[in-house]
Amino acid sequence: MDIIIKASQIGKDSEGAFLGKTVFEVEGHAQPYEITFYSKNGRDWDYSLHFHAEPGDEDKLLAVDAFIEESDEAFDNLLDAALDSDPEL
């Protein structure tokens, strides 16, 4: 699955937890996706995947989610894009 990163950002909330997101497209999919990241310690990450702007094909979203779950490289690339957006973190 070819992922094209479009935008990313990360920051910390008032309690010091990391909150980030990466907007990306998948080749052959009509709608872009947004993955949001959350970590209390900067090491253990939770994520949520959803459509970025408009709803799309739910089956494709589930396929992308399964791909991210199975591919450490895909997950790391999306997370790294968010982390790299703020060099101070």
Buried (B, 14 or more C-beta within 10 A) or exposed (E): EEBEBBBBEBBBEEEEEBBBBBBBBBEEBEBBBBBBBBBEEEEEBEBEBEBBEEEBEEEBBEBBBEBBEEBEEBBEBBBEBBBEBBEEE
